[in-house]
């Protein structure tokens, strides 16, 4: 997945009002996130408002399910 698409997904995830919105956004971008992982990402994004998620935090949420390893980049919320 190209960097621009990843950034677009991250922006949608940051604006999500529910884990279901994150899950839908992931599907839109061809990513595979379970409902549990979408909930985990939602919780982390809300808890980390104002700081960047670390590569480890993103990897913990995606569990390697993202097809492109470049997804493990800093996510600014």
N, C-alpha and C positions, 0 to 999 in steps of 0.2 A: 504494500500500500504506500502510495506516495505521501511525502511529508505534509503537503497541503491538505489532503483528505484526513490525515490523522489530526491535524490542527482543527479542522472543521468539526470532526467528531468530538474532540475535547471541548470545544466551545459549546456544542449542543449539550454535552454531558454536564458542563458547569451550569447551564441554564435550566436543566431538568428539575422539575418539581416533584418527581417521584422516580423510584428505581425502574418502573415500567417504561418511563420515557427514555431512560438511558438504554434499556434493553432494545427498544424500538430503534433508537438512533444507531446502536451497534449493528443491528440487522441492515439498516439503510446503507451502512458503509461496508457491509460484507464481513463484519466481525462476528465472532461467536462468543457471546456472553450468556451464561446461565442466569436465571433469576437471582440466584444466590450471589453470584459475582457482581451483577448489576446493583444489588442492594449494598454490597461491600464498597463498590466504587462510589455510589451515592453517599454513603456514610462518610467515606474518606474525603470526598470533595467538600462536603458540608463542614466537616471538622477542620479541614485545612484552609478554609477561606482566608485569603490574604497571604498565603505562602505557597511555594511550589511543592508539588508532590515529588518525592524522590524516585529515582529509577526503581529502587527496591519496593516502594509502595505500589507503583504501577504494576510491576511484575507480580507482586503478591495478589493483586486483584485479577489480572488477566490470566495468571497461571500458565503462561505460555500459549494461551489460546489465540493470541493475535498472530496472524500469519507472517507478518513482517517483524523481524527482531528490532527494527529501528523504532518500533512503537515505544520501547522503554526509554523515553526521553522525559525531560522535566515537563510537568504539566503545571501551568500557572493558573491559579484560581483566584 
